[in-house]
Amino acid sequence: MKGEIKFCEMKKRILIILTTILFVLTAVFSFIYLNSLKKNYNSEGNNFDENPGVVYHQQAVIIWGIIALVLFFLTVLTAWKLKKNIFSNDREAIKRNDALQNKE
């Protein structure tokens, strides 16, 4: 019983950490995607930034968007799993508590 409770708590903590990391990554890649959309590309699909001397390609915008979208779906999935895990554990704890009270 005690080991089961520790496992559930550990699972919750791992899901919270994973959801947080995915949320931060989603925010970062979404920011990169939105900044890439704002750049002025020439007819060849290139944008030259003079300060660092870097050429940005318009085709990369699609990749940033796909990465941001996949990370968003993974974040929603882990948040849903975390919510489901928290509420199912609460229901199980209530059932166990009721069963213990009925035995007494």
C-alpha positions as a Markdown table, in Angstrom:
| # | Residue | x | y | z |
|---|---|---|---|---|
| 1 | Met | 0.0 | 0.0 | 0.0 |
| 2 | Lys | 2.8 | 2.4 | 1.0 |
| 3 | Gly | 4.8 | 1.5 | -2.1 |
| 4 | Glu | 1.8 | 2.1 | -4.3 |
| 5 | Ile | 1.3 | 5.6 | -2.9 |
| 6 | Lys | 5.0 | 6.4 | -3.4 |
| 7 | Phe | 4.7 | 5.2 | -7.0 |
| 8 | Cys | 1.6 | 7.4 | -7.7 |
| 9 | Glu | 3.3 | 10.4 | -6.2 |
| 10 | Met | 6.5 | 9.8 | -8.2 |
| 11 | Lys | 4.4 | 9.4 | -11.4 |
| 12 | Lys | 2.6 | 12.7 | -10.7 |
| 13 | Arg | 5.8 | 14.6 | -10.1 |
| 14 | Ile | 7.3 | 13.2 | -13.3 |
| 15 | Leu | 4.2 | 14.2 | -15.3 |
| 16 | Ile | 4.4 | 17.7 | -13.8 |
| 17 | Ile | 8.1 | 18.1 | -14.7 |
| 18 | Leu | 7.5 | 16.7 | -18.2 |
| 19 | Thr | 4.5 | 19.0 | -18.8 |
| 20 | Thr | 6.5 | 22.0 | -17.6 |
| 21 | Ile | 9.4 | 21.2 | -19.9 |
| 22 | Leu | 7.2 | 20.6 | -22.9 |
| 23 | Phe | 5.3 | 23.9 | -22.2 |
| 24 | Val | 8.6 | 25.8 | -22.1 |
| 25 | Leu | 9.8 | 24.2 | -25.3 |
| 26 | Thr | 6.5 | 24.9 | -27.0 |
| 27 | Ala | 6.7 | 28.5 | -26.0 |
| 28 | Val | 10.3 | 28.8 | -27.3 |
| 29 | Phe | 9.6 | 27.2 | -30.7 |
| 30 | Ser | 6.4 | 29.1 | -31.1 |
| 31 | Phe | 8.3 | 32.3 | -30.5 |
| 32 | Ile | 10.9 | 31.3 | -33.1 |
| 33 | Tyr | 8.2 | 30.4 | -35.5 |
| 34 | Leu | 6.3 | 33.7 | -35.1 |
| 35 | Asn | 9.6 | 35.7 | -35.4 |
| 36 | Ser | 10.4 | 33.8 | -38.6 |
| 37 | Leu | 7.0 | 34.7 | -40.0 |
| 38 | Lys | 7.7 | 38.4 | -39.5 |
| 39 | Lys | 11.0 | 38.5 | -41.5 |
| 40 | Asn | 11.0 | 40.1 | -44.9 |
| 41 | Tyr | 12.2 | 37.4 | -47.4 |
| 42 | Asn | 13.2 | 38.3 | -50.9 |
| 43 | Ser | 11.9 | 36.6 | -54.1 |
| 44 | Glu | 14.4 | 33.8 | -53.6 |
| 45 | Gly | 13.1 | 33.1 | -50.1 |
| 46 | Asn | 16.2 | 34.4 | -48.3 |
| 47 | Asn | 16.6 | 37.1 | -45.6 |
| 48 | Phe | 20.1 | 38.4 | -44.8 |
| 49 | Asp | 20.7 | 39.7 | -41.3 |
| 50 | Glu | 23.7 | 42.1 | -41.4 |
| 51 | Asn | 24.6 | 42.1 | -37.7 |
| 52 | Pro | 25.5 | 38.4 | -37.3 |
| 53 | Gly | 25.9 | 37.9 | -41.1 |
| 54 | Val | 23.4 | 35.1 | -41.3 |
| 55 | Val | 21.0 | 34.1 | -44.1 |
| 56 | Tyr | 17.6 | 32.9 | -43.0 |
| 57 | His | 15.6 | 30.7 | -45.4 |
| 58 | Gln | 11.8 | 30.9 | -45.8 |
| 59 | Gln | 11.5 | 27.1 | -45.9 |
| 60 | Ala | 12.7 | 26.9 | -42.3 |
| 61 | Val | 9.5 | 28.7 | -41.2 |
| 62 | Ile | 7.5 | 25.6 | -42.0 |
| 63 | Ile | 9.8 | 23.4 | -39.9 |
| 64 | Trp | 9.6 | 25.7 | -36.9 |
| 65 | Gly | 5.8 | 25.6 | -37.2 |
| 66 | Ile | 5.7 | 21.8 | -37.4 |
| 67 | Ile | 8.0 | 21.5 | -34.3 |
| 68 | Ala | 5.9 | 24.0 | -32.4 |
| 69 | Leu | 2.7 | 22.2 | -33.3 |
| 70 | Val | 4.0 | 18.8 | -32.3 |
| 71 | Leu | 5.3 | 20.1 | -29.0 |
| 72 | Phe | 1.9 | 21.8 | -28.4 |
| 73 | Phe | 0.1 | 18.5 | -28.9 |
| 74 | Leu | 2.5 | 16.6 | -26.7 |
| 75 | Thr | 2.0 | 19.3 | -24.0 |
| 76 | Val | -1.8 | 19.0 | -24.2 |
| 77 | Leu | -1.5 | 15.2 | -24.1 |
| 78 | Thr | 0.7 | 15.1 | -21.0 |
| 79 | Ala | -1.4 | 17.8 | -19.2 |
| 80 | Trp | -4.5 | 15.7 | -19.9 |
| 81 | Lys | -2.7 | 12.6 | -18.6 |
| 82 | Leu | -1.7 | 14.5 | -15.5 |
| 83 | Lys | -5.2 | 15.7 | -14.9 |
| 84 | Lys | -6.6 | 12.2 | -15.4 |
| 85 | Asn | -3.9 | 10.7 | -13.1 |
| 86 | Ile | -4.6 | 13.2 | -10.3 |
| 87 | Phe | -8.4 | 12.8 | -10.4 |
| 88 | Ser | -8.3 | 9.0 | -10.7 |
| 89 | Asn | -5.9 | 8.8 | -7.7 |
| 90 | Asp | -8.3 | 11.0 | -5.7 |
| 91 | Arg | -11.2 | 8.7 | -6.5 |
| 92 | Glu | -9.3 | 5.6 | -5.6 |
| 93 | Ala | -8.2 | 7.2 | -2.3 |
| 94 | Ile | -11.8 | 8.0 | -1.5 |
| 95 | Lys | -12.9 | 4.5 | -2.3 |
| 96 | Arg | -10.2 | 3.0 | -0.1 |
| 97 | Asn | -11.1 | 5.4 | 2.7 |
| 98 | Asp | -14.8 | 4.4 | 2.4 |
| 99 | Ala | -13.8 | 0.7 | 2.4 |
| 100 | Leu | -11.7 | 1.1 | 5.5 |
| 101 | Gln | -14.5 | 3.0 | 7.3 |
| 102 | Asn | -17.0 | 0.3 | 6.4 |
| 103 | Lys | -14.8 | -2.5 | 7.8 |
| 104 | Glu | -14.6 | -0.7 | 11.1 |
